[in-house]
């Protein structure tokens, strides 16, 4: 009985030990599995193995990824991290899903997903044949085209502000008058440019605009005509001093004697050669030089008017040759020919006694009409008739000066000016104040001014 109890107790103890061993074994297995599961983390919805993760036997496995491409030299990224340029090999890649991306300028991006297992070392090869992006078609810059120039003429001295209209002017690089670069070029827009004419010689040139698309083709629309403009001069004690340019000092001067002290100077294109010659008025007689040289060359003498009259000259009929006239007590008497008595005379009232007469082509029609200057104001007639037709009134210049006229800017119209104490004040527009003006010294107090196209 005792022996049987002892044996039964021994069996129970052994059974308990077995149960305990099995329980400990289960706990140990679960612990290992729990440890392995805890070392997995989720990244971008994929599982990846941390760098210190080991399998149950303690071995750490990594993957190797070899990347090549055509063409080579593509930038390689692993999960967004730069790894170099192709061809390249990426070592020690942790297990899990990874994205390999290749980029190269001019080609589409390439992406490929790679899975690195955790239970073994692995090798992966990626070959990417990159697809070239289509080459963009370059936008051709159109060749500029000029459709108009305003104004289309200007002085040979330069300085005329013009507006060029057309198309294709964007990013203009040059504007030229003939072969000479323009001054003061301003890009207004793709259809408009402003520029200032350089100095030139009498005649017509093409204005061109250059852009990256080329240079505008020449046409009738781009013509600009350089006009020889009048310059000033003075008369002093029987001598003329004719300036070559409307600048301080007058540039090169032509100095010669013609007439005597007390004579009144006059100037006009007596022979229609396009050049102005001088003359003098003395006691009712005109003496008109044929050339601006000492003594005046062969000169014309005619009797017209009387002592005390004020001489004028102009192209009254527009035929190209200037004839004389006189102003007396508010009346103009304009001749039709430079001969004794003046041929057919046009007599009309305009102005009053004490006014100073002026003449010019105020509207650019080729025919000179009269005007008068009175206490700082010019009154310019539109026709050589009683009352002067439509009259333009302009205030310009210092009081006490002597009026002068000339097409100073070469626009085909005569503008006004004043000579005062050795200085000329030339208006570039017949508006109050004269618009742009040119002021310079030439001569001295007491000189009598003259103007003309001397050359």
Rosetta blueprint (number, residue, H / E / L):
1 X L
2 X H
3 X H
4 X H
5 X H
6 X H
7 X H
8 X H
9 X H
10 X H
11 X H
12 X H
13 X H
14 X H
15 X H
16 X H
17 X H
18 X H
19 X H
20 X H
21 X H
22 X H
23 X H
24 X H
25 X H
26 X H
27 X H
28 X H
29 X H
30 X H
31 X H
32 X H
33 X H
34 X H
35 X H
36 X H
37 X H
38 X H
39 X L
40 X E
41 X E
42 X E
43 X E
44 X L
45 X L
46 X E
47 X E
48 X E
49 X E
50 X L
51 X L
52 X L
53 X L
54 X L
55 X L
56 X L
57 X L
58 X L
59 X L
60 X L
61 X L
62 X L
63 X E
64 X E
65 X E
66 X E
67 X E
68 X E
69 X E
70 X E
71 X L
72 X L
73 X L
74 X L
75 X E
76 X E
77 X E
78 X E
79 X L
80 X L
81 X E
82 X E
83 X E
84 X E
85 X E
86 X L
87 X L
88 X E
89 X E
90 X E
91 X E
92 X E
93 X E
94 X L
95 X L
96 X E
97 X E
98 X E
99 X E
100 X E
101 X E
102 X E
103 X E
104 X L
105 X L
106 X L
107 X E
108 X L
109 X L
110 X E
111 X E
112 X E
113 X E
114 X E
115 X E
116 X E
117 X L
118 X L
119 X L
120 X L
121 X L
122 X E
123 X E
124 X E
125 X E
126 X E
127 X E
128 X E
129 X E
130 X L
131 X L
132 X E
133 X L
134 X L
135 X L
136 X L
137 X L
138 X L
139 X L
140 X L
141 X L
142 X L
143 X L
144 X L
145 X E
146 X E
147 X E
148 X E
149 X E
150 X E
151 X L
152 X L
153 X E
154 X E
155 X E
156 X L
157 X L
158 X L
159 X L
160 X L
161 X E
162 X E
163 X E
164 X E
165 X E
166 X E
167 X E
168 X L
169 X L
170 X L
171 X L
172 X L
173 X L
174 X E
175 X E
176 X E
177 X E
178 X L
179 X L
180 X E
181 X E
182 X L
183 X E
184 X E
185 X E
186 X E
187 X E
188 X E
189 X E
190 X L
191 X L
192 X E
193 X E
194 X E
195 X E
196 X E
197 X L
198 X L
199 X L
200 X L
201 X L
202 X L
203 X E
204 X E
205 X E
206 X E
207 X E
208 X E
209 X E
210 X E
211 X E
212 X L
213 X L
214 X E
215 X E
216 X L
217 X L
218 X L
219 X L
220 X H
221 X H
222 X H
223 X E
224 X E
225 X E
226 X E
227 X E
228 X L
229 X L
230 X L
231 X E
232 X E
233 X E
234 X E
235 X E
236 X E
237 X L
238 X L
239 X E
240 X E
241 X E
242 X E
243 X E
244 X L
245 X L
246 X L
247 X L
248 X H
249 X H
250 X H
251 X L
252 X L
253 X E
254 X E
255 X E
256 X E
257 X E
258 X L
259 X L
260 X L
261 X L
262 X L
263 X L
264 X E
265 X E
266 X E
267 X E
268 X E
269 X L
270 X L
271 X L
272 X L
273 X L
274 X L
275 X L
276 X L
277 X E
278 X E
279 X E
280 X E
281 X E
282 X E
283 X L
284 X L
285 X E
286 X E
287 X E
288 X E
289 X L
290 X L
291 X L
292 X L
293 X L
294 X H
295 X H
296 X H
297 X L
298 X L
299 X L
300 X E
301 X E
302 X E
303 X E
304 X L
305 X L
306 X L
307 X L
308 X L
309 X L
310 X E
311 X E
312 X E
313 X E
314 X E
315 X L
316 X L
317 X L
318 X L
319 X L
320 X L
321 X L
322 X L
323 X E
324 X E
325 X E
326 X E
327 X E
328 X E
329 X L
330 X L
331 X E
332 X E
333 X E
334 X E
335 X L
336 X L
337 X L
338 X L
339 X L
340 X H
341 X H
342 X H
343 X L
344 X L
345 X L
346 X E
347 X E
348 X E
349 X E
350 X L
351 X L
352 X L
353 X L
354 X L
355 X L
356 X E
357 X E
358 X E
359 X E
360 X E
361 X L
362 X L
363 X L
364 X L
365 X L
366 X L
367 X L
368 X L
369 X E
370 X E
371 X E
372 X E
373 X E
374 X E
375 X L
376 X L
377 X E
378 X E
379 X E
380 X E
381 X E
382 X L
383 X L
384 X L
385 X L
386 X H
387 X H
388 X H
389 X L
390 X L
391 X E
392 X E
393 X E
394 X E
395 X E
396 X L
397 X L
398 X L
399 X L
400 X L
401 X L
402 X E
403 X E
404 X E
405 X E
406 X E
407 X L
408 X L
409 X L
410 X L
411 X L
412 X L
413 X L
414 X L
415 X E
416 X E
417 X E
418 X E
419 X E
420 X E
421 X L
422 X L
423 X E
424 X E
425 X E
426 X E
427 X E
428 X L
429 X L
430 X L
431 X L
432 X H
433 X H
434 X H
435 X L
436 X L
437 X E
438 X E
439 X E
440 X E
441 X E
442 X L
443 X L
444 X L
445 X L
446 X L
447 X L
448 X E
449 X E
450 X E
451 X E
452 X E
453 X L
454 X L
455 X L
